[in-house]
Amino acid sequence: MNKITIDVTVNGEEHTVEVPARRMLSDLLRDDLNLTGTKRGCETGICGACTVLVDGEAVKSCLMLAAQARGRHVMTVEGLAADGELHPLQQCFMACGGLQCGYCTPGFLMTSCALLANNPNPTEEEVRHGLNGNLCRCTGYVGIVESILSAAEKMRGN
């Protein structure tokens, strides 16, 4: 089996990892770096549970080869909190009922993080459109959308 060496920055920490050439980014994160917040769901890019940020863009890590992350910056849900304080998105997901079982939550958080970075004042329609690649079986999305809108307001300082 062909192995390759990958230099990648994950959550601000540089890593050099030797992996099989066909290793998916989700497997690198979970199995090699023990960052299990990135969930394996459908493994076909439909559910969004594996969403991470690569150079600030939301990416479904089950569809990206680890080799494609070489030299790039990856952020997982473990990288959202800073200095022991939850990110406003994490705080609002808890306060507004944006999670139930929690399995899809890391993907929604990372997708939302990219959404708010590109549009800090989204409408409800824009939030719903931005989440169209993430699935949740528990919440009905109302709490998720409210959580994101609340976090957007909090992040704008209102």
LUMTIDREN-487620 format. One line per field, with one value per atom (N, C-alpha, C): residue number from 1; atom name; y, z, x. Coordinates in steps of 0.001 Angstrom, whole numbers, plus 500000, padded with zeros to 6 digits. Layout:
REM residues N
nr	(NUM | ...)
atom	(CA | ...)
py	(Y | ...)
pz	(Z | ...)
px	(X | ...)
END
This chain:
REM residues 158
nr	(1 | 1 | 1 | 2 | 2 | 2 | 3 | 3 | 3 | 4 | 4 | 4 | 5 | 5 | 5 | 6 | 6 | 6 | 7 | 7 | 7 | 8 | 8 | 8 | 9 | 9 | 9 | 10 | 10 | 10 | 11 | 11 | 11 | 12 | 12 | 12 | 13 | 13 | 13 | 14 | 14 | 14 | 15 | 15 | 15 | 16 | 16 | 16 | 17 | 17 | 17 | 18 | 18 | 18 | 19 | 19 | 19 | 20 | 20 | 20 | 21 | 21 | 21 | 22 | 22 | 22 | 23 | 23 | 23 | 24 | 24 | 24 | 25 | 25 | 25 | 26 | 26 | 26 | 27 | 27 | 27 | 28 | 28 | 28 | 29 | 29 | 29 | 30 | 30 | 30 | 31 | 31 | 31 | 32 | 32 | 32 | 33 | 33 | 33 | 34 | 34 | 34 | 35 | 35 | 35 | 36 | 36 | 36 | 37 | 37 | 37 | 38 | 38 | 38 | 39 | 39 | 39 | 40 | 40 | 40 | 41 | 41 | 41 | 42 | 42 | 42 | 43 | 43 | 43 | 44 | 44 | 44 | 45 | 45 | 45 | 46 | 46 | 46 | 47 | 47 | 47 | 48 | 48 | 48 | 49 | 49 | 49 | 50 | 50 | 50 | 51 | 51 | 51 | 52 | 52 | 52 | 53 | 53 | 53 | 54 | 54 | 54 | 55 | 55 | 55 | 56 | 56 | 56 | 57 | 57 | 57 | 58 | 58 | 58 | 59 | 59 | 59 | 60 | 60 | 60 | 61 | 61 | 61 | 62 | 62 | 62 | 63 | 63 | 63 | 64 | 64 | 64 | 65 | 65 | 65 | 66 | 66 | 66 | 67 | 67 | 67 | 68 | 68 | 68 | 69 | 69 | 69 | 70 | 70 | 70 | 71 | 71 | 71 | 72 | 72 | 72 | 73 | 73 | 73 | 74 | 74 | 74 | 75 | 75 | 75 | 76 | 76 | 76 | 77 | 77 | 77 | 78 | 78 | 78 | 79 | 79 | 79 | 80 | 80 | 80 | 81 | 81 | 81 | 82 | 82 | 82 | 83 | 83 | 83 | 84 | 84 | 84 | 85 | 85 | 85 | 86 | 86 | 86 | 87 | 87 | 87 | 88 | 88 | 88 | 89 | 89 | 89 | 90 | 90 | 90 | 91 | 91 | 91 | 92 | 92 | 92 | 93 | 93 | 93 | 94 | 94 | 94 | 95 | 95 | 95 | 96 | 96 | 96 | 97 | 97 | 97 | 98 | 98 | 98 | 99 | 99 | 99 | 100 | 100 | 100 | 101 | 101 | 101 | 102 | 102 | 102 | 103 | 103 | 103 | 104 | 104 | 104 | 105 | 105 | 105 | 106 | 106 | 106 | 107 | 107 | 107 | 108 | 108 | 108 | 109 | 109 | 109 | 110 | 110 | 110 | 111 | 111 | 111 | 112 | 112 | 112 | 113 | 113 | 113 | 114 | 114 | 114 | 115 | 115 | 115 | 116 | 116 | 116 | 117 | 117 | 117 | 118 | 118 | 118 | 119 | 119 | 119 | 120 | 120 | 120 | 121 | 121 | 121 | 122 | 122 | 122 | 123 | 123 | 123 | 124 | 124 | 124 | 125 | 125 | 125 | 126 | 126 | 126 | 127 | 127 | 127 | 128 | 128 | 128 | 129 | 129 | 129 | 130 | 130 | 130 | 131 | 131 | 131 | 132 | 132 | 132 | 133 | 133 | 133 | 134 | 134 | 134 | 135 | 135 | 135 | 136 | 136 | 136 | 137 | 137 | 137 | 138 | 138 | 138 | 139 | 139 | 139 | 140 | 140 | 140 | 141 | 141 | 141 | 142 | 142 | 142 | 143 | 143 | 143 | 144 | 144 | 144 | 145 | 145 | 145 | 146 | 146 | 146 | 147 | 147 | 147 | 148 | 148 | 148 | 149 | 149 | 149 | 150 | 150 | 150 | 151 | 151 | 151 | 152 | 152 | 152 | 153 | 153 | 153 | 154 | 154 | 154 | 155 | 155 | 155 | 156 | 156 | 156 | 157 | 157 | 157 | 158 | 158 | 158)
atom	(N | CA | C | N | CA | C | N | CA | C | N | CA | C | N | CA | C | N | CA | C | N | CA | C | N | CA | C | N | CA | C | N | CA | C | N | CA | C | N | CA | C | N | CA | C | N | CA | C | N | CA | C | N | CA | C | N | CA | C | N | CA | C | N | CA | C | N | CA | C | N | CA | C | N | CA | C | N | CA | C | N | CA | C | N | CA | C | N | CA | C | N | CA | C | N | CA | C | N | CA | C | N | CA | C | N | CA | C | N | CA | C | N | CA | C | N | CA | C | N | CA | C | N | CA | C | N | CA | C | N | CA | C | N | CA | C | N | CA | C | N | CA | C | N | CA | C | N | CA | C | N | CA | C | N | CA | C | N | CA | C | N | CA | C | N | CA | C | N | CA | C | N | CA | C | N | CA | C | N | CA | C | N | CA | C | N | CA | C | N | CA | C | N | CA | C | N | CA | C | N | CA | C | N | CA | C | N | CA | C | N | CA | C | N | CA | C | N | CA | C | N | CA | C | N | CA | C | N | CA | C | N | CA | C | N | CA | C | N | CA | C | N | CA | C | N | CA | C | N | CA | C | N | CA | C | N | CA | C | N | CA | C | N | CA | C | N | CA | C | N | CA | C | N | CA | C | N | CA | C | N | CA | C | N | CA | C | N | CA | C | N | CA | C | N | CA | C | N | CA | C | N | CA | C | N | CA | C | N | CA | C | N | CA | C | N | CA | C | N | CA | C | N | CA | C | N | CA | C | N | CA | C | N | CA | C | N | CA | C | N | CA | C | N | CA | C | N | CA | C | N | CA | C | N | CA | C | N | CA | C | N | CA | C | N | CA | C | N | CA | C | N | CA | C | N | CA | C | N | CA | C | N | CA | C | N | CA | C | N | CA | C | N | CA | C | N | CA | C | N | CA | C | N | CA | C | N | CA | C | N | CA | C | N | CA | C | N | CA | C | N | CA | C | N | CA | C | N | CA | C | N | CA | C | N | CA | C | N | CA | C | N | CA | C | N | CA | C | N | CA | C | N | CA | C | N | CA | C | N | CA | C | N | CA | C | N | CA | C | N | CA | C | N | CA | C | N | CA | C | N | CA | C | N | CA | C | N | CA | C | N | CA | C | N | CA | C | N | CA | C | N | CA | C | N | CA | C | N | CA | C | N | CA | C | N | CA | C | N | CA | C | N | CA | C | N | CA | C | N | CA | C | N | CA | C | N | CA | C | N | CA | C | N | CA | C | N | CA | C | N | CA | C)
py	(498823 | 500000 | 501239 | 502143 | 503386 | 504256 | 504774 | 505715 | 507037 | 508100 | 509443 | 510186 | 511178 | 512013 | 513328 | 513714 | 514930 | 515874 | 517113 | 518191 | 519008 | 519084 | 519790 | 520476 | 521643 | 522352 | 522111 | 521538 | 521246 | 521958 | 522800 | 523579 | 524337 | 524868 | 525669 | 524888 | 523569 | 522724 | 522011 | 522099 | 521464 | 519977 | 519187 | 517732 | 517236 | 516238 | 515490 | 514051 | 513530 | 512208 | 511398 | 510135 | 509216 | 508381 | 508434 | 507755 | 507053 | 506076 | 505493 | 506575 | 506464 | 507492 | 507729 | 506721 | 506864 | 507200 | 507582 | 507922 | 509182 | 509150 | 510307 | 511254 | 512530 | 513514 | 513165 | 512722 | 512351 | 511254 | 510289 | 509204 | 509694 | 510599 | 511194 | 511896 | 512701 | 513461 | 512539 | 511597 | 510718 | 509662 | 508953 | 507785 | 508111 | 509074 | 509390 | 510514 | 511470 | 512616 | 512583 | 511571 | 511361 | 512558 | 513208 | 514316 | 513769 | 513169 | 512412 | 513271 | 514580 | 515455 | 515422 | 515187 | 515018 | 513658 | 513650 | 512402 | 511733 | 510417 | 509634 | 509388 | 509848 | 509622 | 508760 | 509391 | 508653 | 508238 | 508945 | 508758 | 508881 | 509626 | 509903 | 511393 | 512234 | 513672 | 514205 | 513394 | 513842 | 514437 | 513860 | 514250 | 515456 | 515708 | 516864 | 516693 | 515509 | 515298 | 515430 | 515249 | 515275 | 516637 | 517657 | 518964 | 519579 | 520037 | 520766 | 521997 | 522881 | 524024 | 523754 | 523954 | 523859 | 525226 | 525881 | 527258 | 528142 | 527911 | 528733 | 528331 | 527376 | 526934 | 525627 | 525513 | 524277 | 523175 | 522036 | 520895 | 519632 | 518756 | 517449 | 516545 | 516267 | 515576 | 514127 | 513564 | 512194 | 512142 | 513298 | 513360 | 513895 | 514302 | 514906 | 513955 | 513696 | 512889 | 513659 | 512951 | 513584 | 514298 | 513715 | 514318 | 515703 | 515949 | 517253 | 518323 | 517906 | 518853 | 519219 | 518647 | 518918 | 520417 | 520971 | 522380 | 523328 | 522780 | 523629 | 523698 | 524575 | 524758 | 524162 | 523204 | 522526 | 522900 | 523201 | 523424 | 522442 | 521764 | 520850 | 521494 | 520841 | 521378 | 521548 | 520727 | 520862 | 522184 | 522806 | 524070 | 525311 | 525149 | 526322 | 527062 | 526332 | 526972 | 527579 | 528691 | 529353 | 529771 | 529535 | 529929 | 529429 | 528200 | 527584 | 528100 | 528944 | 529491 | 528995 | 528532 | 528056 | 529183 | 528826 | 529759 | 530199 | 531426 | 531864 | 530891 | 530241 | 529248 | 528100 | 527612 | 526522 | 526961 | 528165 | 528695 | 528790 | 529296 | 529497 | 528188 | 527225 | 525912 | 525315 | 525505 | 525004 | 525823 | 527131 | 528008 | 527974 | 527775 | 527854 | 526490 | 525438 | 524105 | 523668 | 524016 | 523647 | 522244 | 521480 | 520108 | 519223 | 517987 | 516986 | 515825 | 514908 | 513786 | 514253 | 515286 | 515878 | 515293 | 514231 | 513592 | 514529 | 515242 | 516135 | 517489 | 517788 | 519126 | 519610 | 518795 | 519321 | 519792 | 519047 | 519457 | 520745 | 520876 | 522112 | 523286 | 523075 | 524154 | 524634 | 523707 | 524094 | 524749 | 524223 | 524845 | 526259 | 526413 | 527715 | 528695 | 528202 | 529053 | 529659 | 528833 | 529335 | 530280 | 529939 | 530776 | 532173 | 532233 | 533536 | 534306 | 533605 | 534301 | 535015 | 534409 | 535000 | 535969 | 535798 | 536631 | 536808 | 537824 | 537991 | 538413 | 538773 | 539199 | 538505 | 537169 | 536451 | 536540 | 536398 | 536266 | 534800 | 534538 | 533150 | 532325 | 532877 | 532161 | 531843 | 532799 | 532574 | 531490 | 531459 | 530412 | 529062 | 528972 | 527695 | 527229 | 528152 | 527794 | 527335 | 528017 | 527671 | 526319 | 525827 | 524534 | 523387 | 523638 | 522615 | 521357 | 521357 | 520168 | 519420 | 519776 | 519125 | 518565 | 517350 | 516696 | 516492 | 516661 | 516382 | 515605 | 514536 | 513727 | 514073 | 514908 | 515132 | 516461 | 517563 | 518880 | 519543 | 519151 | 519877 | 521204 | 521500 | 522650 | 523990 | 524112 | 525397 | 525879 | 525016 | 525389 | 525662 | 524944 | 525144 | 526530 | 526868 | 528175 | 529295 | 529141 | 530148 | 530288 | 529177 | 529201 | 530002 | 529800 | 530484 | 531974 | 532305 | 533720 | 534412 | 533720 | 534282 | 534459 | 533471 | 533570 | 534701 | 534874 | 535956 | 537304 | 537460 | 538695 | 538887 | 537822 | 537874 | 538222 | 537632 | 537862 | 539284 | 539872 | 541274 | 542236 | 541710 | 542554 | 543208 | 542683 | 543245 | 542559)
pz	(500000 | 500000 | 500000 | 499058 | 498980 | 500183 | 500791 | 501893 | 501481 | 502017 | 501745 | 503061 | 503050 | 504231 | 503994 | 504993 | 504899 | 506024 | 505663 | 506636 | 506588 | 507717 | 507775 | 509129 | 509142 | 510389 | 510748 | 511925 | 512379 | 513708 | 513730 | 514930 | 515464 | 514533 | 514896 | 515237 | 515211 | 515557 | 514298 | 514077 | 512898 | 513143 | 512114 | 512185 | 510929 | 511106 | 509993 | 510201 | 509236 | 509387 | 508129 | 508303 | 507179 | 507112 | 505962 | 505808 | 504458 | 504332 | 503010 | 502031 | 500786 | 499785 | 499612 | 499844 | 499661 | 500958 | 501984 | 503272 | 503099 | 503612 | 503565 | 504716 | 504540 | 505578 | 506872 | 506779 | 507984 | 508765 | 508063 | 508734 | 509340 | 508641 | 509195 | 510513 | 510507 | 511704 | 512851 | 512584 | 513636 | 514078 | 513118 | 513449 | 513721 | 513002 | 513168 | 514170 | 514232 | 515138 | 516336 | 516401 | 517528 | 517769 | 516696 | 516774 | 516384 | 517354 | 517081 | 517023 | 517146 | 516957 | 515526 | 514595 | 513196 | 513072 | 512726 | 512723 | 511363 | 511393 | 510183 | 510122 | 509067 | 508891 | 507675 | 506609 | 505383 | 504614 | 504791 | 504077 | 502561 | 502145 | 500724 | 500469 | 501493 | 501324 | 501407 | 501812 | 501840 | 503189 | 504295 | 505612 | 506231 | 505924 | 506466 | 507853 | 508463 | 509829 | 509914 | 508813 | 508796 | 508404 | 508319 | 507829 | 508733 | 508109 | 508769 | 507911 | 508424 | 507627 | 507103 | 505827 | 505207 | 504617 | 505172 | 504787 | 504844 | 505868 | 506112 | 505363 | 504468 | 503683 | 504234 | 504295 | 504760 | 503728 | 504219 | 503366 | 504039 | 503256 | 503773 | 503743 | 504921 | 505024 | 504568 | 504427 | 503921 | 502412 | 501763 | 500310 | 499905 | 500875 | 500584 | 501009 | 500105 | 500463 | 501436 | 502372 | 503322 | 502583 | 501481 | 500702 | 500187 | 499962 | 499487 | 500568 | 501810 | 502917 | 503166 | 502416 | 502587 | 502476 | 503511 | 503520 | 503815 | 504193 | 504418 | 505904 | 506224 | 507605 | 507741 | 508643 | 508888 | 510291 | 510405 | 511725 | 511912 | 513056 | 513439 | 514573 | 514976 | 516060 | 517339 | 517519 | 518701 | 518702 | 517547 | 517447 | 517617 | 517788 | 517912 | 519229 | 520327 | 521642 | 521769 | 522478 | 522667 | 524123 | 524668 | 526049 | 527048 | 526832 | 527751 | 527637 | 526647 | 526463 | 525142 | 525196 | 523991 | 522981 | 521728 | 520635 | 520740 | 520321 | 520371 | 519696 | 518622 | 517991 | 518947 | 519627 | 520584 | 521719 | 522220 | 523302 | 522869 | 521667 | 521197 | 520820 | 520333 | 520064 | 521365 | 522457 | 523751 | 524251 | 524173 | 524733 | 523939 | 522635 | 521776 | 521377 | 521913 | 521577 | 520177 | 519722 | 518381 | 518286 | 519355 | 519305 | 520164 | 519770 | 520598 | 520806 | 519856 | 520066 | 519940 | 519138 | 519018 | 517942 | 517291 | 516303 | 515128 | 514654 | 513508 | 513902 | 515184 | 515669 | 515218 | 515285 | 514825 | 513376 | 512522 | 511120 | 510957 | 511704 | 511650 | 512181 | 513255 | 513816 | 512820 | 512164 | 511236 | 509987 | 509491 | 508344 | 508707 | 509900 | 510373 | 510552 | 511016 | 511204 | 509865 | 508826 | 507491 | 506971 | 507197 | 506754 | 507361 | 508676 | 509355 | 509024 | 508690 | 508271 | 506942 | 506072 | 504765 | 504802 | 505785 | 505888 | 507362 | 508016 | 509456 | 509862 | 508887 | 509201 | 508259 | 508339 | 507404 | 507793 | 506801 | 507048 | 507371 | 507848 | 508115 | 506836 | 505744 | 504461 | 504065 | 504262 | 503921 | 504804 | 506080 | 506980 | 506505 | 506240 | 505792 | 504493 | 503577 | 502319 | 502589 | 503489 | 503810 | 504473 | 505069 | 505762 | 504902 | 503634 | 502815 | 502610 | 502982 | 502867 | 504173 | 505184 | 506493 | 506872 | 507375 | 507772 | 509275 | 509829 | 511234 | 511301 | 512063 | 512198 | 513453 | 514323 | 515626 | 515769 | 515317 | 515758 | 514896 | 513656 | 512779 | 512312 | 512630 | 512145 | 512772 | 513391 | 513955 | 514983 | 515922 | 516939 | 516365 | 515321 | 514678 | 514039 | 513289 | 512624 | 513669 | 514713 | 515779 | 516438 | 516635 | 517248 | 516403 | 515111 | 514208 | 514141 | 514052 | 514025 | 515332 | 516446 | 517737 | 517830 | 517359 | 517382 | 516485 | 515340 | 514431 | 515132 | 515827 | 516569 | 517665 | 518381 | 519469 | 518931 | 517787 | 517200 | 516639 | 516262 | 515790 | 516960 | 518180 | 519362 | 519734 | 519206 | 519516 | 520712)
px	(500844 | 500000 | 500889 | 500625 | 501374 | 501082 | 502138 | 501970 | 502581 | 501990 | 502490 | 502643 | 503502 | 503685 | 502964 | 502172 | 501368 | 501762 | 502037 | 502208 | 500925 | 500235 | 498963 | 498839 | 498215 | 497948 | 496491 | 496269 | 494914 | 494689 | 493678 | 493345 | 494557 | 495354 | 496515 | 497770 | 497687 | 498833 | 499340 | 500648 | 501235 | 501442 | 501120 | 501264 | 501960 | 502819 | 503377 | 502948 | 502193 | 501595 | 501841 | 502199 | 502323 | 501055 | 500384 | 499096 | 499032 | 498131 | 497893 | 497445 | 497850 | 497561 | 496066 | 495267 | 493815 | 493073 | 493769 | 493148 | 492313 | 491097 | 490217 | 490577 | 490290 | 490585 | 489849 | 488608 | 487855 | 488570 | 489147 | 489865 | 491173 | 491861 | 493080 | 492757 | 491692 | 491330 | 490940 | 490071 | 489546 | 490567 | 491137 | 491949 | 493415 | 493960 | 495376 | 495619 | 494698 | 494890 | 493953 | 493094 | 492173 | 491251 | 490840 | 489890 | 488519 | 487860 | 486637 | 485382 | 485508 | 484357 | 483863 | 484756 | 484380 | 483713 | 482440 | 481673 | 481669 | 481623 | 481381 | 479878 | 479271 | 477841 | 477631 | 477209 | 476890 | 478143 | 479231 | 480494 | 480337 | 479298 | 479082 | 478873 | 479039 | 478916 | 477500 | 476559 | 475170 | 474774 | 475244 | 474714 | 475404 | 476657 | 477366 | 477950 | 477795 | 478295 | 479816 | 480496 | 481962 | 482531 | 481694 | 482139 | 483205 | 484272 | 485351 | 485644 | 486477 | 486916 | 488317 | 488510 | 489835 | 490120 | 491114 | 491434 | 490181 | 489361 | 488185 | 486929 | 487026 | 485871 | 485327 | 484001 | 483370 | 483601 | 484109 | 484436 | 483927 | 483350 | 482937 | 484165 | 484686 | 485973 | 485911 | 484715 | 484607 | 484813 | 484804 | 484985 | 486352 | 487142 | 488439 | 489542 | 490463 | 491626 | 492505 | 493089 | 493999 | 495129 | 495578 | 496666 | 496292 | 495009 | 494570 | 494676 | 494839 | 494986 | 496445 | 497340 | 498774 | 499037 | 499687 | 500054 | 498901 | 497766 | 496587 | 496255 | 495310 | 494853 | 493461 | 493343 | 492074 | 491606 | 490311 | 489729 | 488587 | 488632 | 487565 | 486781 | 485710 | 484887 | 485707 | 486729 | 487587 | 488347 | 488488 | 489224 | 488367 | 487061 | 486187 | 486353 | 486386 | 486520 | 487913 | 487991 | 489282 | 489427 | 490587 | 490906 | 489865 | 489403 | 488452 | 487033 | 486772 | 485423 | 484847 | 483603 | 482948 | 482764 | 482817 | 482546 | 481085 | 480742 | 479348 | 478370 | 478795 | 477919 | 477631 | 478661 | 478469 | 477549 | 477771 | 476937 | 475477 | 475258 | 473889 | 473211 | 473950 | 473350 | 472816 | 473536 | 473066 | 471880 | 471973 | 470938 | 469631 | 469718 | 468531 | 467985 | 468533 | 468037 | 468391 | 469566 | 470007 | 470565 | 470465 | 470962 | 470078 | 470016 | 469331 | 470284 | 470365 | 471282 | 472731 | 472978 | 474310 | 475197 | 474761 | 475633 | 475943 | 474951 | 475136 | 475721 | 475728 | 476076 | 477450 | 478513 | 479814 | 479784 | 479111 | 479010 | 478233 | 477127 | 476351 | 477166 | 477917 | 478732 | 479780 | 480441 | 481498 | 480912 | 479809 | 479141 | 478697 | 478133 | 477660 | 478803 | 479929 | 481110 | 481533 | 481578 | 481936 | 480864 | 479610 | 478493 | 478591 | 478807 | 478872 | 480145 | 481209 | 482431 | 482200 | 481396 | 481098 | 479924 | 479035 | 477839 | 477498 | 478046 | 477840 | 476423 | 475592 | 474232 | 473234 | 473152 | 472289 | 470816 | 469963 | 468533 | 468253 | 467052 | 466677 | 466761 | 466313 | 466359 | 467801 | 468696 | 470108 | 470716 | 470345 | 470836 | 470328 | 469038 | 468464 | 469114 | 469352 | 470017 | 471456 | 472140 | 473523 | 473668 | 472596 | 472627 | 472127 | 471862 | 471229 | 472068 | 473320 | 474157 | 474336 | 473548 | 473631 | 472266 | 472276 | 471031 | 470965 | 469757 | 469481 | 468179 | 468180 | 466971 | 466177 | 466700 | 466066 | 465355 | 465966 | 465522 | 464469 | 464334 | 463428 | 463998 | 465233 | 466002 | 465626 | 464468 | 464063 | 465085 | 465449 | 466420 | 467799 | 468148 | 469453 | 469501 | 468459 | 468413 | 468403 | 467599 | 467569 | 468939 | 469613 | 470944 | 471923 | 471886 | 472818 | 472506 | 471226 | 470851 | 471233 | 471043 | 471418 | 472936 | 473690 | 475149 | 475628 | 474988 | 475373 | 475212 | 474095 | 473848 | 474897 | 475170 | 476160 | 477546 | 477901 | 479216 | 479348 | 478219 | 478238 | 478273 | 478084 | 478131 | 476829 | 475729 | 474401 | 473798)
END
